[in-house]
Amino acid sequence: MKNIFKERRTLPIYGGRKKIINTIKSNATTIIIGETGCGKTTQVPQYIWESKLLKRSKNKSLSPSRCMVGITQPRRVAAITLSNRVAEEMNSGVGELVGYSIRFDDRTSKKTRVKFMTDGILLREAMLDPLLSQYRIIVLDEAHERTVNTDILLALLKRIQKKRFEIAKKHDELNKSNTNNKDQKEELKSKTNQTKLKQEKENKKGKGTKKGKENKNKNENENENENENENEKEKTETNFGELKIVVMSATLDADQFSEYFNFAPVLYVSGRQHPIDLYYLPEPEPDYLDTVLTCILQCHLLEKEGGDILAFLTGQEEIEMAKKLLKRRARNLPISARPLEVRTLFSALHPDKQMRAFGPTKQQDARKVILSTNIAETSVTITGVRIVVDSGLVKQKARDSKAGIDRLEIVEISKESARQRMGRAGRENTGKCFRIYTEDYYHSMKETRIPEIQRTEMADILLKLIALGIPNIFELDLIDKPKVSAVRAGLKLLLRLKALNKKMQLTSLGDTMSKFPCHPMLASVLIKSAELGCLSDILTVVSLLSVQSIFFTPRGKREKVNEIKSYFASEFGDHITYLNVFETWAREGRSKKWCTENFINWRSMRRVILIRQQLQDYCVQFSLMKEEECLNLDEMRSIFNKISGNISKDKRVEAIRKTFCYGFFTNYAELQTDKTYKTSSGKIVKIHPSSVLSQIKPPSVIFNELVKTKNDYIRDVMSVRRSWVDEAVPNFLN
């Protein structure tokens, strides 16, 4: 602990500790611009705790609450790693004084006072508790990333802050009024006693009978006023105290955010940024992935004492491919070269595997190469990194207005992101950054990224806002407004899902959908499955779709993996194939050995169980199923043993396929004569090669995701009948 305390004192932010605390104490909102490496993310929550800013107020009008500080992060890996680090520094186990909450994983308790979470989790909490009564302070970290959840949260927190201030002010005025009334009562009581004495004397003389009656009436009126004050106090809303907001970032537009929060004070904290040598390509290269790998190996050979290497790539598939190629090429390195250990980091990776990127190498003298998406740009610090290789690209969601759906596409990063990536090399020592693009290309980049709220579909966020009592998103004081076309498309989808009525009011179905921790399309499928009698199967399929690919392919084993995969493959598509795998695994007693033998990701399967359990709890809560109908771990093996072999020909399959049509009708596509598919909006796409239907080509399908690379591909595909879509949403395809 002494070493940790000493290390904390050496951080650049420590010198501004008192100023930060005093500014937060004195202001409703504080903006902190902290350069990379200053320590803001781990230290500010601790300063808040140590300065007793969360201490219960002596004000008796305040309602008891857990008095927490909540810290939001755009990504779950950041929430987990930061909570682990802060828990260690505060000498707490994760889930005790310090905890975290991400989707389908809550490590908090009644003792928790410092809570890290994704911005989506706080948004869901606001739906259940519109005043966020458990929190005294909310810290919005990495606000510059401008995720749709962050932008909505900024507007909601601004409203909540104002509401809680007004409630606190009313209580203060009421307390002051009650205090004044009490003083007046004492004074009146004293005068009344004097009057009584005088009256008694007068009564003895046979006078003052009429006046005595008047005093009696006056006392009765005073009692009535006192009762009215008590009633007024009961009618006043519960007082949870004022809400303080802290907005933090390394590259935020300070003036814009300060003005947004009524000219809130801005604090600047210098970072511990060591010198970084920057290198550009002299000429553009046609194959950026090959250039990235070549650069990594050259750095490994030439920078013998240069620390670990962090390379930024675009997505899971590219990273996994790069890992295989890098390992293959590393076999040809000179015998004298240091061993090379390759780690990966992307959002779909299981948290346990994500943590490997932060851990030490297995061999003492080995160099670690981390292949990561932009997940490593901010918040998380990977110790030992002194070399960064930047592809200059990122995969992000973009709204395809023609197709009417979101798609993942590879785009160039912003200058802001390029600077963040470069900064990863100078956190601990002098570093080097190799940009796999030219200097002219860098200067042509946009300064900042387009906010997600202006490039993504809006159905999910609109449903949450309507459930919060905000029917018109444009009434919110947003920093940047969404596109009108995207809002219209989102409302149209919610109407078709029957989450809204024709007056754009929330239906009982929509209210239930808004409470599920998933997109309205998946929530619709879950709810409809209860009616069609296949809820248990749908719970499993939805859980399987919520994790990374359950299959993995070791080097040199592709043919063997494809052979095993064909055993589970269903002619009806990927959803049923995943279900076949799950049920076979359950019959085998959820064996880790069986997973290894069949190239199944055991950790992903365990996560499926966890997600399924939580979704099942929601279904019980919303009366979609009874507790006695719930499937527990002990029952799984015996139940699935009754189902022999592959379930593709089982009657259950038709119910599953039909149910998905009620939620994913917008993701419908029909086969064309040239073996491509045309979506319901007229877009031409192909089935992704990883799908079991890529060679079968059924007449009509629905899909979960549209991915753009050289072609537009649809992934997680299942065959359906057009008549089912017509039945689910009449006239939609016409």
Disulfide bonds with the S-S distance in Angstrom:
none
